Amino acid sequence: MVKYMKIGILTRNITSKSDVQTNGIPFTYLNIINKEHFPIYIDSALSLKKHQENILELIKDIDGFILPGGNEISEIDMFIIDYCYKNDIPLLGICLGMQELGSYFNKKGIKPLNNLSHFDMNASYLHSIELNKKGYLYNLLKQETIPVNSRHKYHLTSDRKYTIEATCDNIIEAIKVKNKKYMLGVQFHPEIMYSYDNNAKLIFNDFLNHCKLH
């Protein structure tokens, strides 16, 4: 019997072309977490106080989590980060998800970004990032620099709890939590680049491999 991996994905507010807002999962993730996996949707807008027990029941046998990009830090997201940290469950934080991961260790670690060259909603590639040659991502991708998209208005400061995996313009572009098997954050959006960028595929495939091992 085939065992499908259960991948938790936190929901986000999504605005349609007609400016209608819904709470859901961007289709770009659904194209990756396909029939080979079993996505578990976790509503980031819920009250943690009211729904904590239900969430714990929902995620008790989950194999990994994705924290997507978004606009607001969610108490549900922070609860999931804490759960992953304490149980050493694979977690991939993207854009806001990376900032939430950093905020878990330092609540004042998120700062406004004054460099607008890091924000473009439509660019396939906006700038390149430089990988830490002693870091995890460099070992995975085998490249000193890689081109990425970018759409963030905030950035993280450094913290002793995680290694800085990549930078651009002295801005942290990727982190990995120390002493955990896999808790990785990237400031760019590999889920959007997945269809045309091999590095994005490597990042997601590596995450899913860690979920499988878990």
C-alpha positions in Angstrom: 0.0 0.0 0.0 1.3 3.5 -0.9 1.9 5.8 2.0 1.3 9.4 1.1 3.4 11.9 2.9 1.4 14.5 4.9 2.6 18.0 4.2 1.1 20.8 6.3 0.6 24.1 4.4 -0.5 27.3 6.3 -3.2 29.3 4.5 -2.8 32.9 3.5 -5.1 35.8 2.4 -5.3 35.7 -1.4 -6.5 38.6 -3.5 -8.0 37.7 -6.9 -7.7 39.8 -10.0 -11.0 41.3 -9.2 -9.8 42.3 -5.7 -11.8 39.6 -3.9 -10.0 38.3 -0.8 -10.1 34.6 0.2 -8.2 32.5 2.8 -6.5 29.6 1.0 -3.4 28.1 -0.6 -1.7 29.7 -3.6 -2.0 27.3 -6.6 1.8 27.3 -7.0 2.1 25.1 -4.0 -0.6 22.7 -5.1 1.3 22.1 -8.3 4.3 20.9 -6.2 2.5 19.1 -3.4 0.6 16.9 -6.0 -0.9 13.4 -6.0 2.3 12.0 -4.6 1.7 13.8 -1.3 -1.2 14.6 0.9 -1.6 18.3 1.7 -3.0 19.3 5.1 -4.4 22.8 5.1 -4.0 24.7 8.4 -6.0 27.9 8.7 -3.6 30.6 9.9 -6.5 33.0 10.6 -7.9 30.7 13.4 -7.8 31.7 17.1 -5.0 29.5 18.7 -6.8 29.7 22.0 -10.0 28.2 20.6 -8.5 25.7 18.2 -5.2 24.5 19.6 -6.5 21.0 20.5 -8.0 20.6 17.1 -4.8 21.7 15.3 -2.7 19.3 17.4 -5.0 16.4 16.4 -4.8 17.5 12.8 -0.9 17.6 12.7 -0.1 14.7 15.1 1.4 12.5 12.3 2.4 15.1 9.8 5.7 14.7 7.9 6.6 18.4 7.3 5.4 21.9 7.1 5.5 24.8 4.6 5.1 28.4 5.8 4.2 30.4 2.7 4.8 34.1 2.0 2.1 36.5 3.2 1.5 39.9 4.9 1.0 39.3 8.6 2.6 37.1 11.3 0.1 34.6 12.5 -0.1 33.1 16.0 -1.0 29.8 14.4 2.2 30.0 12.3 4.3 30.7 15.4 2.6 27.7 17.1 3.6 25.5 14.2 7.2 26.7 14.3 7.3 25.9 18.0 5.8 22.5 17.4 8.4 21.7 14.6 11.3 23.0 16.7 10.4 20.9 19.8 9.7 17.8 17.7 12.4 18.2 15.0 9.9 18.2 12.1 11.0 19.5 8.7 9.9 23.0 8.0 10.4 25.3 5.0 9.7 29.0 5.5 9.2 31.2 2.5 9.4 35.0 2.5 7.1 35.8 5.4 7.6 32.2 6.6 11.3 32.9 6.9 10.7 36.1 8.8 8.4 34.2 11.2 11.0 31.6 11.7 13.6 34.3 12.6 11.0 36.0 14.8 10.5 32.8 16.8 14.0 33.3 18.1 14.1 37.1 18.2 10.7 39.0 18.2 12.5 42.2 17.3 14.5 40.7 14.6 12.3 41.8 11.7 13.1 45.2 10.2 11.6 47.3 7.4 13.5 47.1 4.2 14.4 50.4 2.6 15.9 48.9 -0.5 13.0 48.7 -3.0 15.2 46.8 -5.5 14.1 43.7 -3.5 10.4 44.0 -4.4 8.9 43.1 -7.8 5.8 41.0 -8.0 6.3 40.1 -11.7 10.0 39.5 -12.2 11.1 36.0 -13.0 14.5 36.9 -11.6 15.2 40.2 -9.8 18.7 39.8 -8.4 21.3 37.3 -7.4 22.1 36.1 -3.9 25.5 35.0 -2.6 25.6 31.6 -0.8 27.6 31.0 2.3 30.3 28.5 1.2 30.1 26.8 4.6 26.4 26.6 4.6 23.7 24.0 3.8 22.4 25.7 0.7 25.8 25.9 -0.9 26.3 22.2 -0.3 22.9 21.5 -1.8 23.1 23.7 -4.9 26.9 23.7 -5.5 26.9 27.4 -6.6 28.4 30.5 -5.2 25.6 32.8 -6.5 22.1 32.0 -7.8 19.4 34.3 -9.4 16.1 34.6 -7.5 12.9 36.5 -7.6 12.1 38.9 -4.7 8.9 40.5 -3.3 9.6 41.4 0.3 9.5 44.7 2.3 11.0 43.4 5.5 14.2 41.6 6.4 15.7 39.6 9.2 18.7 40.5 11.5 21.2 37.8 12.5 20.8 35.6 15.5 22.9 32.9 17.1 20.2 30.3 16.7 20.5 30.1 13.0 23.2 30.2 10.3 23.0 32.8 7.5 22.8 30.8 4.3 22.7 33.5 1.7 22.8 37.3 1.4 22.3 40.1 -1.1 23.1 43.8 -0.4 23.9 42.9 3.2 20.3 41.5 3.5 19.7 38.0 4.8 18.2 35.9 2.0 18.2 32.4 3.6 18.7 30.9 7.1 18.9 27.4 8.6 18.2 26.7 12.3 21.1 25.2 14.1 21.0 21.8 15.7 17.9 20.7 13.8 17.7 18.3 10.9 15.8 20.6 8.7 14.3 24.1 9.5 15.2 26.2 6.5 14.0 29.7 5.5 14.4 31.5 2.2 13.4 35.1 1.5 12.7 34.5 -2.2 9.9 32.4 -3.7 11.1 29.0 -5.1 7.4 27.8 -5.4 6.9 30.4 -8.2 10.2 29.6 -9.9 9.7 25.9 -9.6 8.5 25.5 -13.3 11.6 27.2 -14.8 14.4 27.1 -12.2 16.4 24.0 -11.3 17.6 25.5 -8.0 14.0 25.9 -6.9 13.3 22.3 -7.8 16.3 21.2 -5.8 15.2 23.2 -2.7 11.7 21.7 -2.8 12.9 18.2 -3.6 15.4 18.4 -0.7 12.6 19.5 1.7 10.3 16.6 0.6 13.2 14.1 1.0 13.6 15.3 4.6 9.9 14.9 5.1 10.2 11.3 3.7 13.0 10.6 6.1 11.1 12.0 9.0 
